Amino acid sequence: MLLTDLVATSAAVAATRSRLEKRALLAAALRAADPGEVEVVASFLSGRIRQRRTGIGWRTLGTLPPAAAAPALTPRDVDDALAGLARLAGPGSQEARAAGVTALFSRATPEEQHFLRGLLMGEVRQGALDSLLLDAVAEAAEVPPAAVRRAAMFSALSGPIAAAALGGGSAALDAFGLAVGRPVRPMLAASAADVDAALAGMPGEVAVDGKIDGIRIQAHRTGDDVVVLTRSLDDITDRVPEVVDAVRALDVGAVILDGEAIALGPDGRPRPFQETGSRAMSRDAAALRESVPLTPYFFDVLHLDGRDLINAPAAERFRALDAVVPRDAVVPRLVTSDPAAVHAFFADMLARGHEGVVVKDPAAPYDAGRRGAAWVKVKPRHTLDLVVLAVEWGSGRREGWLSNIHLGARDGDGFVMLGKTFKGMSDEMLAWQTGRFLGLETARHGYVVEVRPEQVVEVAFDGVLRSSRYPGGLALRFARVLRYRDDKSAAEADTIETVRAFADGRAG
């Protein structure tokens, strides 16, 4: 298979709204792949590369070399090149990485360059990605979808699942299962606008956890051996010695715990999320342990001393957790059937500086890798009125429309960029903003259209991060468009100082 075939499949998937047609297209591509490249092809079609870190960022991909005239690259060629880049380290690695990226992209056609750029930046846009791919794997391998999804619960990437299913069918998928030391895809929470909406679909009695704004951790222990994984199942054991010590101190022989690790200030309140994230990703854990210590909080247990609990009701898992983890290392939790008590608990968590709450069904099993109705998170919504500075042409289903908007805050007499978003846009909004921003166009660079800074947009976001990517040194976390504000002028938009207040915990 050539990379151009995979790119064409991705474009065709993005161009249709039919989930059945998307699945058929992906299944056909998987069947067309050689056995030795199925894992790579599946990973690319799910919108991910197999390498956890390559060192390639926006700046590296800011200027691409001239594209190749004809397609010749294979998915395996790309995977091998990325594997080589991921191994680079030490003096001269930055220059070597830039040269490697240039060499790879110079072998790609314009369409392939666009796809690879999106793949490396996690911006492949073709509708549903991983979940849809798993359905396509089942169709291509002619195995039950339930068998594929069960196996995927115990694999960080979908590529190995695809390779097993197409190579060995259901029998090969049966080899994937719960085992201490093997990553488990984390269960995810749906969202609700408020506490009452979260309670609406729940039974009378619920468990309500405080939502800690740290990094998701999954801790595995066998004897004295401890492994700590992130939400994306990266191994960060050597970067979080406090978590390792806490798990090793438990009176257990084997355990799998789910939780969060967070940096707290001397007053016990959460530090900015950026500090937690930077500390957990730093390789110099020993030097930072004193200045930015991490505190683990656990909220679930999937295995305990030979007993698998993943299919047990949440109430049973919570009792097992309380029996082995000290109370101060368990997330704040309330079990109640009183809505007023839930509202009060939500208010208390916010007053203590945390994100909100997660309402949980006590009868539900741990649905690894899925986002269902058994966990529902509630957070206050922060909003800003910002100005659109530029817009990017869309791809796939959004081709022909201006889609990704560049967001700016007022800074003196000018504006400073805070990031981009294409989230929250309906087809009607895309059509409207295409006409609107073409009317404000001042320059064009490739797929980016610069516009006069006149249009105000109301954006919701989950937090503000420190970032060197954008001129203001800040970036919005999970920004999504709520509406365009024609009742406000650009001079009335929020300032960079307002955004800094969110970053410093002085607002919201």
TIPA-596798 format. One record per residue (C-alpha): x, y, z; residue in three letters. Coordinates in steps of 0.25 Angstrom, whole numbers, plus 5000, padded with zeros to 4 digits. Example, Ala and Ser with C-alpha at 12.3 -4.5 7.8 and 13.67 -1.06 7.14 Angstrom:
BEGIN
504949825031ALA
505549965029SER
//
This chain:
BEGIN
500050005000MET
500550144997LEU
500250265006LEU
499450324996THR
498450214996ASP
498350235011LEU
498150385010VAL
497150364999ALA
496350275009THR
496450385020SER
495950495011ALA
494750405006ALA
494450375021VAL
494450515024ALA
493550555012ALA
492350465016THR
491450475028ARG
491050335027SER
491650255039ARG
491350125031LEU
492050175019GLU
493250225027LYS
493350085033ARG
493350025020ALA
494450115014LEU
495350085026LEU
495049935026ALA
495449935011ALA
496750005014ALA
497049905025LEU
496849785016ARG
497749845005ALA
498949865015ALA
499949755015ASP
500049675028PRO
501349745032GLY
500749885031GLU
499349865037VAL
499749925050GLU
500350045044VAL
499250065034VAL
498150055046ALA
498950155055SER
498950255044PHE
497550235040LEU
497150255055SER
497850395054GLY
499150355063ARG
500550315060ILE
501150195068ARG
502250275074GLN
501850345087ARG
502850455085ARG
503650505073THR
504050645077GLY
503350705065ILE
502550825068GLY
501850945061TRP
503151015059ARG
503750895052THR
502650885042LEU
502451035040GLY
503251035027THR
503150905018LEU
504050875007PRO
503550864992PRO
502650744991ALA
502950624982ALA
502250624968ALA
501850474969ALA
501450384981PRO
502450284985ALA
502450285000LEU
501850165008THR
501250165022PRO
502450075026ARG
503450185021ASP
502750285029VAL
502750205042ASP
504150165040ASP
504550315038ALA
503750355051LEU
504350245059ALA
505750295055GLY
505350435059LEU
504850385072ALA
506150325076ARG
506950455074LEU
507550515087ALA
508650605092GLY
509550705085PRO
509150725070GLY
507850655071SER
507050785068GLN
507750805055GLU
507750655052ALA
506250655054ARG
505950775045ALA
506750705034ALA
506050575036GLY
504650645035VAL
505150725023THR
505550585017ALA
504250525020LEU
503350635015PHE
504150655002SER
503750514998ARG
502250545000ALA
501250604990THR
500450724994PRO
499250644999GLU
500250545007GLU
500950665013GLN
499550725018HIS
499150585024PHE
500550565031LEU
500550705037ARG
499150675043GLY
499550535047LEU
500750595055LEU
499950705061MET
498850615065GLY
497850685055GLU
497450585045VAL
495950625043ARG
495150515037GLN
493950505047GLY
494050395058ALA
495450335059LEU
495850225068ASP
494450175072SER
494050165057LEU
495350095053LEU
495049985063LEU
493749965057ASP
494449955043ALA
495449855049VAL
494249765053ALA
493749775039GLU
495049755032ALA
495349635040ALA
493949575040GLU
493949565056VAL
492949615066PRO
493049765069PRO
492949735084ALA
494149645083ALA
494949765077VAL
494449865087ARG
494749765098ARG
496249745093ALA
496349895091ALA
496149925106MET
497449865109PHE
498349925098SER
498850065097ALA
498750075082LEU
497750015072SER
498849975063GLY
499249845070PRO
497749815071ILE
497549825056ALA
498849735054ALA
498349625063ALA
496849625058ALA
497349625043LEU
498449525046GLY
497749425056GLY
496349465057GLY
495549445070SER
496549355076ALA
497649455075ALA
496749565081LEU
496549475093ASP
497949485097ALA
497749635101PHE
497249635115GLY
497349705129LEU
498749675135ALA
499549755145VAL
500549835137GLY
499749835124ARG
499149975121PRO
497649985122VAL
496950095114ARG
496350195124PRO
494850205126MET
494350345122LEU
493250435127ALA
492150505119ALA
491850645122SER
490650715127ALA
490350865128ALA
489950865142ASP
489750775154VAL
488250755152ASP
488550705137ALA
489650615143ALA
488650555153LEU
487550535143ALA
487950405137GLY
488450345150MET
487850255160PRO
487350305173GLY
488650285181GLU
489950335174VAL
491450345177ALA
491950485175VAL
493450505173ASP
494250635174GLY
494850665160LYS
496350685163ILE
496950765152ASP
498250685151GLY
498850585142ILE
498150455140ARG
498950335146ILE
498850185145GLN
499750115155ALA
500049965154HIS
500749895165ARG
501249755167THR
502149725179GLY
503049845180ASP
502949875165ASP
502149995162VAL
501850055148VAL
501050185146VAL
500350225133LEU
499750355128THR
498350365122ARG
498950335108SER
499650215115LEU
501050275114ASP
502050215125ASP
502450335134ILE
502850245146THR
504250305147ASP
503650445147ARG
502650435159VAL
503450375170PRO
502350425180GLU
501350335173VAL
502250215173VAL
502550235188ASP
501050245191ALA
500650125184VAL
501850045189ARG
501450075203ALA
500050005202LEU
499849875209ASP
499549805196VAL
500249695187GLY
499649735174ALA
498749855170VAL
498349945158ILE
497850085163LEU
497250195155ASP
497350335160GLY
498050475158GLU
499350545162ALA
499350685165ILE
500250795170ALA
499750865182LEU
500150995189GLY
500551005203PRO
499151045206ASP
498650915200GLY
498050985188ARG
498350935174PRO
499451005167ARG
499151045152PRO
498950925144PHE
500250965136GLN
501150935148GLU
500550805150THR
500650765135GLY
502150815134SER
502550745147ARG
501950615143ALA
502650625129MET
503950665134SER
505150565134ARG
505750645146ASP
504750595156ALA
505850585167ALA
506150735166ALA
504650775165LEU
504150685176ARG
504350785187GLU
503950905180SER
502750845172VAL
502250725180PRO
501150635174LEU
500050585182THR
499250455177PRO
497750445179TYR
497150305175PHE
495750285171PHE
495650145166ASP
496250005167VAL
496249905155LEU
496949795161HIS
497349755176LEU
498149635180ASP
497749535170GLY
496349585168ARG
495849655155ASP
494949775159LEU
494749835145ILE
493349775143ASN
492949795158ALA
491949905162PRO
492550035165ALA
492050025179ALA
492849895181GLU
494049955175ARG
493950075184PHE
493849985196ARG
495149915192ALA
495850045189LEU
495550095203ASP
496049965209ALA
497449985204VAL
497650135201VAL
497750235212PRO
496650335213ARG
497450455210ASP
497950385197ALA
496550365192VAL
495750475185VAL
494750545193PRO
493450465191ARG
492050475195LEU
490950365194VAL
489550425195THR
488150425189SER
487950575192ASP
488150665181PRO
488350785191ALA
489550715197ALA
490150695183VAL
489950845180HIS
490650875193ALA
491750775190PHE
491950835176PHE
492050975182ALA
493050925193ASP
493950865182MET
493950995175LEU
494251075187ALA
495450985190ARG
496051015176GLY
495650885169HIS
494950875155GLU
493650825160GLY
493050685162VAL
492750555155VAL
491450485157VAL
491550335157LYS
490550215156ASP
490950125168PRO
490450005160ALA
491250025147ALA
492449945144PRO
493750005139TYR
493550035124ASP
494950035120ALA
495250135108GLY
493850175107ARG
493050305110ARG
491650265115GLY
490550315124ALA
491150245137ALA
492050365139TRP
491650505137VAL
492550625140LYS
492050765144VAL
492950885143LYS
492651035143PRO
492751095129ARG
493751205127HIS
493651295115THR
494351405108LEU
494051505097ASP
495151495087LEU
495551555073VAL
495751465061VAL
497151495055LEU
497151395044ALA
496451275039VAL
496951145032GLU
496251075020TRP
495650945025GLY
495950805020SER
495050675018GLY
493650705020ARG
493950855023ARG
494750875010GLU
494251005003GLY
493951065016TRP
494751155026LEU
494851075038SER
495951085049ASN
495951225055ILE
497151295061HIS
496751355074LEU
497351485080GLY
497151565092ALA
497351715093ARG
498751765097ASP
498851915097GLY
498551965084ASP
498751835077GLY
498351685079PHE
499151565083VAL
498851425079MET
498451315089LEU
498151195080GLY
497251135070LYS
495951055070THR
494950995060PHE
494050935072LYS
492650965073GLY
492351005059MET
491050965052SER
491050965037ASP
490151085037GLU
491251155045MET
492351105035LEU
491551165023ALA
491351295030TRP
492751315035GLN
493351285021THR
492651395015GLY
492851485027ARG
494351465028PHE
494651465013LEU
494051605014GLY
495051645024LEU
496251575017GLU
497551655017THR
498551555013ALA
498651405010ARG
499851305013HIS
499551165008GLY
498351115015TYR
498251235025VAL
497451355022VAL
497851485031GLU
496651575034VAL
496351715040ARG
496251695055PRO
494751735055GLU
493951615058GLN
493751575073VAL
493451425076VAL
492951375090GLU
493851255094VAL
493651155105ALA
494951085111PHE
495350995122ASP
496551075127GLY
497851155122VAL
499151095120LEU
500551155120ARG
501051135105SER
502251175097SER
501451145084ARG
500751275084TYR
501251415085PRO
500451445098GLY
501051325105GLY
499751265108LEU
498751175102ALA
497351135104LEU
497050995109ARG
495950925101PHE
495351055094ALA
494051045087ARG
493151145080VAL
491851185086LEU
491451295077ARG
491851415069TYR
491651555076ARG
491151655066ASP
490651735078ASP
492151765082LYS
493251835075SER
494751785076ALA
495051905086ALA
494051835095GLU
494751695095ALA
495451635107ASP
496851675110THR
498151595111ILE
498151635126GLU
496751565128THR
497351445122VAL
498551445131ARG
497651455143ALA
497051325139PHE
498451265137ALA
498851315151ASP
497551275158GLY
497051415160ARG
495851395152ALA
494751295150GLY
//
